[in-house]
Amino acid sequence: MIRKKYKKEDQELATSLLATDRTTAILEIKLLGLSKIKNNLLYECKYIDKGVIKTVPIIAHDVTQAVAKLDPYVGSAIPENVLKIMLGNERYNNHI
């Protein structure tokens, strides 16, 4: 069990990470359900990118692939709403 002193709100955590020169970190990955694409799941990833908290849906086979799909876009200037379309839409998902 995690002690209460280690639990922080997202914005407070983002401020703490920026103070330690860490501009990127995944805060939470949550499984939302099954995707319409065969053998894929729908995840929601909340992360800090250059001090900004972003939440994007990602369609992937597993959590490892979800993180791998997000990785190229971290630190880019792509807005959160565009990433939501790119990573969370069946139409734009690469059928691997």
PyMOL commands that place a pseudoatom at each C-alpha (Angstrom):
pseudoatom trace, name=CA, resn=MET, resi=1, chain=A, elem=C, hetatm=0, pos=[0.000, 0.000, 0.000]
pseudoatom trace, name=CA, resn=ILE, resi=2, chain=A, elem=C, hetatm=0, pos=[1.235, 3.466, -0.896]
pseudoatom trace, name=CA, resn=ARG, resi=3, chain=A, elem=C, hetatm=0, pos=[1.436, 5.955, 1.931]
pseudoatom trace, name=CA, resn=LYS, resi=4, chain=A, elem=C, hetatm=0, pos=[-0.721, 9.040, 1.789]
pseudoatom trace, name=CA, resn=LYS, resi=5, chain=A, elem=C, hetatm=0, pos=[2.308, 11.356, 1.670]
pseudoatom trace, name=CA, resn=TYR, resi=6, chain=A, elem=C, hetatm=0, pos=[3.289, 9.901, -1.731]
pseudoatom trace, name=CA, resn=LYS, resi=7, chain=A, elem=C, hetatm=0, pos=[-0.132, 10.384, -3.318]
pseudoatom trace, name=CA, resn=LYS, resi=8, chain=A, elem=C, hetatm=0, pos=[-0.418, 13.712, -5.151]
pseudoatom trace, name=CA, resn=GLU, resi=9, chain=A, elem=C, hetatm=0, pos=[-2.910, 15.312, -7.487]
pseudoatom trace, name=CA, resn=ASP, resi=10, chain=A, elem=C, hetatm=0, pos=[-1.899, 15.384, -11.146]
pseudoatom trace, name=CA, resn=GLN, resi=11, chain=A, elem=C, hetatm=0, pos=[-1.108, 19.089, -11.283]
pseudoatom trace, name=CA, resn=GLU, resi=12, chain=A, elem=C, hetatm=0, pos=[0.924, 18.941, -8.071]
pseudoatom trace, name=CA, resn=LEU, resi=13, chain=A, elem=C, hetatm=0, pos=[2.785, 15.923, -9.434]
pseudoatom trace, name=CA, resn=ALA, resi=14, chain=A, elem=C, hetatm=0, pos=[3.477, 17.749, -12.713]
pseudoatom trace, name=CA, resn=THR, resi=15, chain=A, elem=C, hetatm=0, pos=[4.946, 20.680, -10.785]
pseudoatom trace, name=CA, resn=SER, resi=16, chain=A, elem=C, hetatm=0, pos=[7.135, 18.347, -8.717]
pseudoatom trace, name=CA, resn=LEU, resi=17, chain=A, elem=C, hetatm=0, pos=[8.398, 16.579, -11.838]
pseudoatom trace, name=CA, resn=LEU, resi=18, chain=A, elem=C, hetatm=0, pos=[9.237, 19.866, -13.539]
pseudoatom trace, name=CA, resn=ALA, resi=19, chain=A, elem=C, hetatm=0, pos=[11.179, 20.943, -10.443]
pseudoatom trace, name=CA, resn=THR, resi=20, chain=A, elem=C, hetatm=0, pos=[13.364, 17.838, -10.867]
pseudoatom trace, name=CA, resn=ASP, resi=21, chain=A, elem=C, hetatm=0, pos=[13.883, 18.534, -14.613]
pseudoatom trace, name=CA, resn=ARG, resi=22, chain=A, elem=C, hetatm=0, pos=[11.690, 15.605, -15.659]
pseudoatom trace, name=CA, resn=THR, resi=23, chain=A, elem=C, hetatm=0, pos=[9.350, 16.959, -18.311]
pseudoatom trace, name=CA, resn=THR, resi=24, chain=A, elem=C, hetatm=0, pos=[7.736, 13.688, -19.382]
pseudoatom trace, name=CA, resn=ALA, resi=25, chain=A, elem=C, hetatm=0, pos=[6.124, 10.881, -17.386]
pseudoatom trace, name=CA, resn=ILE, resi=26, chain=A, elem=C, hetatm=0, pos=[3.150, 8.551, -17.677]
pseudoatom trace, name=CA, resn=LEU, resi=27, chain=A, elem=C, hetatm=0, pos=[0.682, 9.209, -14.872]
pseudoatom trace, name=CA, resn=GLU, resi=28, chain=A, elem=C, hetatm=0, pos=[-1.851, 6.485, -15.631]
pseudoatom trace, name=CA, resn=ILE, resi=29, chain=A, elem=C, hetatm=0, pos=[-2.736, 3.845, -18.212]
pseudoatom trace, name=CA, resn=LYS, resi=30, chain=A, elem=C, hetatm=0, pos=[-6.271, 2.531, -17.945]
pseudoatom trace, name=CA, resn=LEU, resi=31, chain=A, elem=C, hetatm=0, pos=[-7.936, -0.256, -19.915]
pseudoatom trace, name=CA, resn=LEU, resi=32, chain=A, elem=C, hetatm=0, pos=[-11.290, 1.058, -21.162]
pseudoatom trace, name=CA, resn=GLY, resi=33, chain=A, elem=C, hetatm=0, pos=[-12.510, -1.970, -23.090]
pseudoatom trace, name=CA, resn=LEU, resi=34, chain=A, elem=C, hetatm=0, pos=[-12.370, -3.911, -26.320]
pseudoatom trace, name=CA, resn=SER, resi=35, chain=A, elem=C, hetatm=0, pos=[-11.773, -2.227, -29.659]
pseudoatom trace, name=CA, resn=LYS, resi=36, chain=A, elem=C, hetatm=0, pos=[-13.764, -2.945, -32.799]
pseudoatom trace, name=CA, resn=ILE, resi=37, chain=A, elem=C, hetatm=0, pos=[-10.479, -4.014, -34.375]
pseudoatom trace, name=CA, resn=LYS, resi=38, chain=A, elem=C, hetatm=0, pos=[-9.896, -7.728, -33.868]
pseudoatom trace, name=CA, resn=ASN, resi=39, chain=A, elem=C, hetatm=0, pos=[-7.496, -8.619, -31.005]
pseudoatom trace, name=CA, resn=ASN, resi=40, chain=A, elem=C, hetatm=0, pos=[-7.098, -4.978, -29.906]
pseudoatom trace, name=CA, resn=LEU, resi=41, chain=A, elem=C, hetatm=0, pos=[-7.929, -3.153, -26.704]
pseudoatom trace, name=CA, resn=LEU, resi=42, chain=A, elem=C, hetatm=0, pos=[-8.761, 0.474, -26.007]
pseudoatom trace, name=CA, resn=TYR, resi=43, chain=A, elem=C, hetatm=0, pos=[-6.546, 2.182, -23.437]
pseudoatom trace, name=CA, resn=GLU, resi=44, chain=A, elem=C, hetatm=0, pos=[-6.610, 5.673, -21.967]
pseudoatom trace, name=CA, resn=CYS, resi=45, chain=A, elem=C, hetatm=0, pos=[-3.199, 7.124, -21.238]
pseudoatom trace, name=CA, resn=LYS, resi=46, chain=A, elem=C, hetatm=0, pos=[-2.716, 10.169, -19.034]
pseudoatom trace, name=CA, resn=TYR, resi=47, chain=A, elem=C, hetatm=0, pos=[0.778, 11.600, -19.229]
pseudoatom trace, name=CA, resn=ILE, resi=48, chain=A, elem=C, hetatm=0, pos=[2.803, 14.757, -18.727]
pseudoatom trace, name=CA, resn=ASP, resi=49, chain=A, elem=C, hetatm=0, pos=[4.403, 16.194, -21.861]
pseudoatom trace, name=CA, resn=LYS, resi=50, chain=A, elem=C, hetatm=0, pos=[6.642, 19.208, -21.310]
pseudoatom trace, name=CA, resn=GLY, resi=51, chain=A, elem=C, hetatm=0, pos=[4.726, 20.030, -18.140]
pseudoatom trace, name=CA, resn=VAL, resi=52, chain=A, elem=C, hetatm=0, pos=[1.290, 19.764, -19.780]
pseudoatom trace, name=CA, resn=ILE, resi=53, chain=A, elem=C, hetatm=0, pos=[-1.050, 16.973, -18.683]
pseudoatom trace, name=CA, resn=LYS, resi=54, chain=A, elem=C, hetatm=0, pos=[-2.536, 15.183, -21.689]
pseudoatom trace, name=CA, resn=THR, resi=55, chain=A, elem=C, hetatm=0, pos=[-5.059, 12.333, -21.905]
pseudoatom trace, name=CA, resn=VAL, resi=56, chain=A, elem=C, hetatm=0, pos=[-5.333, 10.289, -25.102]
pseudoatom trace, name=CA, resn=PRO, resi=57, chain=A, elem=C, hetatm=0, pos=[-7.079, 7.056, -26.067]
pseudoatom trace, name=CA, resn=ILE, resi=58, chain=A, elem=C, hetatm=0, pos=[-4.852, 4.437, -27.728]
pseudoatom trace, name=CA, resn=ILE, resi=59, chain=A, elem=C, hetatm=0, pos=[-5.874, 1.303, -29.627]
pseudoatom trace, name=CA, resn=ALA, resi=60, chain=A, elem=C, hetatm=0, pos=[-3.299, -1.455, -29.160]
pseudoatom trace, name=CA, resn=HIS, resi=61, chain=A, elem=C, hetatm=0, pos=[-2.780, -5.202, -28.690]
pseudoatom trace, name=CA, resn=ASP, resi=62, chain=A, elem=C, hetatm=0, pos=[-1.442, -4.708, -25.170]
pseudoatom trace, name=CA, resn=VAL, resi=63, chain=A, elem=C, hetatm=0, pos=[-0.098, -2.033, -22.844]
pseudoatom trace, name=CA, resn=THR, resi=64, chain=A, elem=C, hetatm=0, pos=[3.434, -2.379, -24.247]
pseudoatom trace, name=CA, resn=GLN, resi=65, chain=A, elem=C, hetatm=0, pos=[2.236, -1.567, -27.739]
pseudoatom trace, name=CA, resn=ALA, resi=66, chain=A, elem=C, hetatm=0, pos=[0.165, 1.327, -26.367]
pseudoatom trace, name=CA, resn=VAL, resi=67, chain=A, elem=C, hetatm=0, pos=[3.273, 2.906, -24.842]
pseudoatom trace, name=CA, resn=ALA, resi=68, chain=A, elem=C, hetatm=0, pos=[5.253, 2.224, -28.040]
pseudoatom trace, name=CA, resn=LYS, resi=69, chain=A, elem=C, hetatm=0, pos=[2.575, 3.979, -30.130]
pseudoatom trace, name=CA, resn=LEU, resi=70, chain=A, elem=C, hetatm=0, pos=[2.617, 7.008, -27.844]
pseudoatom trace, name=CA, resn=ASP, resi=71, chain=A, elem=C, hetatm=0, pos=[6.419, 7.290, -27.695]
pseudoatom trace, name=CA, resn=PRO, resi=72, chain=A, elem=C, hetatm=0, pos=[7.052, 8.979, -31.087]
pseudoatom trace, name=CA, resn=TYR, resi=73, chain=A, elem=C, hetatm=0, pos=[4.578, 11.756, -30.281]
pseudoatom trace, name=CA, resn=VAL, resi=74, chain=A, elem=C, hetatm=0, pos=[5.899, 12.660, -26.827]
pseudoatom trace, name=CA, resn=GLY, resi=75, chain=A, elem=C, hetatm=0, pos=[7.708, 15.974, -26.981]
pseudoatom trace, name=CA, resn=SER, resi=76, chain=A, elem=C, hetatm=0, pos=[6.194, 16.845, -30.347]
pseudoatom trace, name=CA, resn=ALA, resi=77, chain=A, elem=C, hetatm=0, pos=[4.100, 19.922, -30.950]
pseudoatom trace, name=CA, resn=ILE, resi=78, chain=A, elem=C, hetatm=0, pos=[1.045, 17.857, -31.917]
pseudoatom trace, name=CA, resn=PRO, resi=79, chain=A, elem=C, hetatm=0, pos=[-2.001, 19.051, -29.930]
pseudoatom trace, name=CA, resn=GLU, resi=80, chain=A, elem=C, hetatm=0, pos=[-3.849, 16.640, -27.645]
pseudoatom trace, name=CA, resn=ASN, resi=81, chain=A, elem=C, hetatm=0, pos=[-7.040, 16.680, -29.747]
pseudoatom trace, name=CA, resn=VAL, resi=82, chain=A, elem=C, hetatm=0, pos=[-5.083, 15.621, -32.872]
pseudoatom trace, name=CA, resn=LEU, resi=83, chain=A, elem=C, hetatm=0, pos=[-3.362, 12.813, -30.947]
pseudoatom trace, name=CA, resn=LYS, resi=84, chain=A, elem=C, hetatm=0, pos=[-6.771, 11.590, -29.800]
pseudoatom trace, name=CA, resn=ILE, resi=85, chain=A, elem=C, hetatm=0, pos=[-7.774, 11.150, -33.429]
pseudoatom trace, name=CA, resn=MET, resi=86, chain=A, elem=C, hetatm=0, pos=[-4.457, 9.623, -34.501]
pseudoatom trace, name=CA, resn=LEU, resi=87, chain=A, elem=C, hetatm=0, pos=[-4.107, 7.076, -31.691]
pseudoatom trace, name=CA, resn=GLY, resi=88, chain=A, elem=C, hetatm=0, pos=[-7.690, 6.417, -30.663]
pseudoatom trace, name=CA, resn=ASN, resi=89, chain=A, elem=C, hetatm=0, pos=[-9.506, 6.043, -33.954]
pseudoatom trace, name=CA, resn=GLU, resi=90, chain=A, elem=C, hetatm=0, pos=[-9.929, 2.709, -35.716]
pseudoatom trace, name=CA, resn=ARG, resi=91, chain=A, elem=C, hetatm=0, pos=[-9.703, 4.388, -39.121]
pseudoatom trace, name=CA, resn=TYR, resi=92, chain=A, elem=C, hetatm=0, pos=[-6.194, 5.768, -38.522]
pseudoatom trace, name=CA, resn=ASN, resi=93, chain=A, elem=C, hetatm=0, pos=[-4.915, 2.766, -36.590]
pseudoatom trace, name=CA, resn=ASN, resi=94, chain=A, elem=C, hetatm=0, pos=[-2.233, 0.651, -38.287]
pseudoatom trace, name=CA, resn=HIS, resi=95, chain=A, elem=C, hetatm=0, pos=[-3.565, -2.863, -38.750]
pseudoatom trace, name=CA, resn=ILE, resi=96, chain=A, elem=C, hetatm=0, pos=[-0.518, -4.892, -37.745]
for i in range(1, 96): cmd.bond("trace and resi %d" % i, "trace and resi %d" % (i + 1))
show_as sticks, trace
zoom trace
